[in-house]
Amino acid sequence: MEACLGDWSDPQLVASGFRMAVSVVLSLIKELRRTLGRENVLSAHSELVVYECDGYTIEKNRPDAVVFPQSTEQVATVVRIANEHNVPVVARGAGTSLAGGCLPLGGGVVVMLTRMRRILQVDLRNRLAVVEAGVLNLQLARALAGTGYHFAPDPSSQGACTIGGNVATNAGGPHTLKYGVTVNHVLGLEVVLGDGSVLALGPVHNPAGLDLLGVLVGSEGTLAIVTKIWVRLTPNPQDYRTLRVIFDTLDSASNAVSDIIGEGIIPAAMELMDRGIIGALEEAYQFGFPLDAEAILVIELDGPSAGLDRQKEQVVEICRRQGAREVLQAATAQERQMLWKCRKAAAGALGRLSSSYCTQDGVVPRTRLPHILRRIVEIGRAHRVRVVNVAHAGDGNVHPVLLFDERDKEEVHRVLAAGRALLEECIACGGSVTAEHGIGVEKIELMTSLFAEPDLEAMRHVRSAMNPGGRLGPGKVLPSP
Ligand SMILES: Cc1cc2nc3c(=O)[nH]c(=O)nc-3n(C[C@H](O)[C@H](O)[C@H](O)COP(=O)(O)OP(=O)(O)OC[C@H]3O[C@@H](n4cnc5c(N)ncnc54)[C@H](O)[C@@H]3O)c2cc1C
């Protein structure tokens, strides 16, 4: 078998633009078609370009083939075929990654999980559901409507992203503040390892032994391909109070966030949108936001009805103390839904501002929010890049959105430099370069600023154990020694 030489766990090889010999690619495609059926394998150039990037559009590379398996066994077979040809394999759900996690560096096979989209079981008595990796987050939310339970992780991309993608990135979302990230809601996994073997792990299978589930959640497709997930179901809260609070400065909005937590209140969510985002939302959807507001907080309290109003009054009082100009409460379930629609539609409105955007995902200790939001403005100015902000403010998780035109290479250069400066500032604040979007290819270089070499080496050992040869998700997460 003709195959490329080299170890796919070496990001330098992967990033070198290396491509497989034509004979290897032809043999690969032939074998994939023979096993999965012609209709489940894409290999024409015009079809492959769709998969050359994900939500992070700055880096692109074409895969050699895209496959659509429909079972764990088929995923395992694809991994084995890729191993025989020594080509990389990249798992892909909905492709909403904002860090280039689905970028097929080095070409190879993209494994689309989107045809594995069955909800296999909803077991309310045991408060769990079993889903295939390609089930959409919103699909599960809809299936659970009326049961009194929900799957708590609700990324703003909920309408598109898959639960497999949520597991792979350990996704968060607006309600992470109270309910935690995806790892807190996964009870078991079925995965295909780098050698093609299938493993079932997690407390639902066996509570003893090493916590491999904890290792796999958030590993961004670099340790295994997730095919099936046992998710925890959370009882719906009895009641909600959802507020829209308008501020004249970003400082007062972010200080209000720290004060609320400081007073011992844990809202379900505290989301921030700045003036730039408010303007884009108004232009796109006319929600009726005041265009002169510097910041809006969407604050949601939930829990037993008794006591919620008292908590709400405390929150309103704190916001007023910090100079809130206006506080509105959603009076009906429809108004509450509308407020969340406004927040979750923010990304969709960005097209009003620029043709391309890059969303950063830094996290800082909550009390440093005023500082980081000020620095974001300064860094944007210094690099002549327009930046607007949404934030899961309660978590100290900022999402500066850098606006640019992809065709202007010099501007792209400035955007990358500004993005790096922003994340370095988060590290300097005692924070990190990702709260929820993952490292992908985008932030791989910053891993050496976060971890000492022995820490990275320990992670490389874990990767080699689960993904020998490094063919799963090469060039992601872990930098070269
Ligand atoms: C508008 C917008 C809003 C967003 N809001 C949030 C938010 O609030 N919170 C948040 O956490 N993220 C958010 N994201 C980022 C993204 O939606 C999440 O990371 C999501 O979990 C990715 O799911 P996906 O199905 O699109 O995965 P993909 O983008 O397809 O893949 C993401 C990564 O996971 C790997 N992967 C995917 N499926 C599997 C699998 N089955 N097995 C192994 N590896 C796999 C891929 O290789 C890649 O590294 C947002 C993105 C957008 C575009």
The ligand as an SDF file (V2000), in Angstrom:
LIG
                    3D

 53 58  0  0  0  0  0  0  0  0999 V2000
  -23.6710   31.3830   16.2100 C   0  0  0  0  0  0  0  0  0  0  0  0
  -22.8890   30.4590   17.0850 C   0  0  0  0  0  0  0  0  0  0  0  0
  -23.1240   30.4730   18.4420 C   0  0  0  0  0  0  0  0  0  0  0  0
  -22.4040   29.6040   19.2780 C   0  0  0  0  0  0  0  0  0  0  0  0
  -22.6670   29.6040   20.6130 N   0  0  0  0  0  0  0  0  0  0  0  0
  -22.0380   28.7370   21.4160 C   0  0  0  0  0  0  0  0  0  0  0  0
  -22.3290   28.7080   22.8120 C   0  0  0  0  0  0  0  0  0  0  0  0
  -23.1650   29.4440   23.3240 O   0  0  0  0  0  0  0  0  0  0  0  0
  -21.6510   27.8190   23.5660 N   0  0  0  0  0  0  0  0  0  0  0  0
  -20.7090   26.9650   23.0240 C   0  0  0  0  0  0  0  0  0  0  0  0
  -20.1260   26.1720   23.7510 O   0  0  0  0  0  0  0  0  0  0  0  0
  -20.4180   26.9960   21.7070 N   0  0  0  0  0  0  0  0  0  0  0  0
  -21.0540   27.8390   20.8990 C   0  0  0  0  0  0  0  0  0  0  0  0
  -20.7640   27.8530   19.5650 N   0  0  0  0  0  0  0  0  0  0  0  0
  -19.7310   26.9350   19.0250 C   0  0  0  0  0  0  0  0  0  0  0  0
  -20.2980   25.5780   18.5290 C   0  0  0  0  0  0  0  0  0  0  0  0
  -21.6350   25.7190   18.1280 O   0  0  0  0  0  0  0  0  0  0  0  0
  -20.1830   24.5090   19.6010 C   0  0  0  0  0  0  0  0  0  0  0  0
  -18.8290   24.2370   19.8360 O   0  0  0  0  0  0  0  0  0  0  0  0
  -20.8970   23.2040   19.2470 C   0  0  0  0  0  0  0  0  0  0  0  0
  -20.8060   22.3390   20.3530 O   0  0  0  0  0  0  0  0  0  0  0  0
  -20.3200   22.5160   18.0140 C   0  0  0  0  0  0  0  0  0  0  0  0
  -21.2340   21.5040   17.5960 O   0  0  0  0  0  0  0  0  0  0  0  0
  -21.2040   20.9960   16.0770 P   0  0  0  0  0  0  0  0  0  0  0  0
  -22.1390   19.8660   15.9430 O   0  0  0  0  0  0  0  0  0  0  0  0
  -21.4040   22.1200   15.1490 O   0  0  0  0  0  0  0  0  0  0  0  0
  -19.7110   20.4660   16.0250 O   0  0  0  0  0  0  0  0  0  0  0  0
  -18.6720   20.6940   14.8540 P   0  0  0  0  0  0  0  0  0  0  0  0
  -18.4510   22.1410   14.6200 O   0  0  0  0  0  0  0  0  0  0  0  0
  -19.0220   19.8710   13.6990 O   0  0  0  0  0  0  0  0  0  0  0  0
  -17.3470   20.0840   15.5360 O   0  0  0  0  0  0  0  0  0  0  0  0
  -16.7200   20.7470   16.6080 C   0  0  0  0  0  0  0  0  0  0  0  0
  -15.5190   19.9210   17.0690 C   0  0  0  0  0  0  0  0  0  0  0  0
  -15.9710   18.6900   17.6000 O   0  0  0  0  0  0  0  0  0  0  0  0
  -15.4900   17.5900   16.8520 C   0  0  0  0  0  0  0  0  0  0  0  0
  -16.6090   16.6670   16.7090 N   0  0  0  0  0  0  0  0  0  0  0  0
  -17.8560   16.9170   16.2340 C   0  0  0  0  0  0  0  0  0  0  0  0
  -18.6270   15.8380   16.3500 N   0  0  0  0  0  0  0  0  0  0  0  0
  -17.8820   14.8800   16.9100 C   0  0  0  0  0  0  0  0  0  0  0  0
  -18.0990   13.5290   17.2900 C   0  0  0  0  0  0  0  0  0  0  0  0
  -19.2750   12.9580   17.1120 N   0  0  0  0  0  0  0  0  0  0  0  0
  -17.0670   12.8410   17.8410 N   0  0  0  0  0  0  0  0  0  0  0  0
  -15.8660   13.4000   18.0420 C   0  0  0  0  0  0  0  0  0  0  0  0
  -15.5870   14.6680   17.6970 N   0  0  0  0  0  0  0  0  0  0  0  0
  -16.5740   15.3980   17.1430 C   0  0  0  0  0  0  0  0  0  0  0  0
  -14.9970   18.1660   15.5350 C   0  0  0  0  0  0  0  0  0  0  0  0
  -13.9370   17.4020   14.9920 O   0  0  0  0  0  0  0  0  0  0  0  0
  -14.5460   19.5440   15.9700 C   0  0  0  0  0  0  0  0  0  0  0  0
  -13.2600   19.4710   16.5450 O   0  0  0  0  0  0  0  0  0  0  0  0
  -21.4420   28.7260   18.7180 C   0  0  0  0  0  0  0  0  0  0  0  0
  -21.2310   28.7120   17.3330 C   0  0  0  0  0  0  0  0  0  0  0  0
  -21.9400   29.5670   16.5250 C   0  0  0  0  0  0  0  0  0  0  0  0
  -21.6920   29.5260   15.0500 C   0  0  0  0  0  0  0  0  0  0  0  0
  1  2  1  0
  2  3  1  0
  2 52  2  0
  3  4  2  0
  4  5  1  0
  4 50  1  0
  5  6  2  0
  6  7  1  0
  6 13  1  0
  7  8  2  0
  7  9  1  0
  9 10  1  0
 10 11  2  0
 10 12  1  0
 12 13  2  0
 13 14  1  0
 14 15  1  0
 14 50  1  0
 15 16  1  0
 16 17  1  0
 16 18  1  0
 18 19  1  0
 18 20  1  0
 20 21  1  0
 20 22  1  0
 22 23  1  0
 23 24  1  0
 24 25  2  0
 24 26  1  0
 24 27  1  0
 27 28  1  0
 28 29  2  0
 28 30  1  0
 28 31  1  0
 31 32  1  0
 32 33  1  0
 33 34  1  0
 33 48  1  0
 34 35  1  0
 35 36  1  0
 35 46  1  0
 36 37  1  0
 36 45  1  0
 37 38  2  0
 38 39  1  0
 39 40  1  0
 39 45  2  0
 40 41  1  0
 40 42  2  0
 42 43  1  0
 43 44  2  0
 44 45  1  0
 46 47  1  0
 46 48  1  0
 48 49  1  0
 50 51  2  0
 51 52  1  0
 52 53  1  0
M  END
$$$$
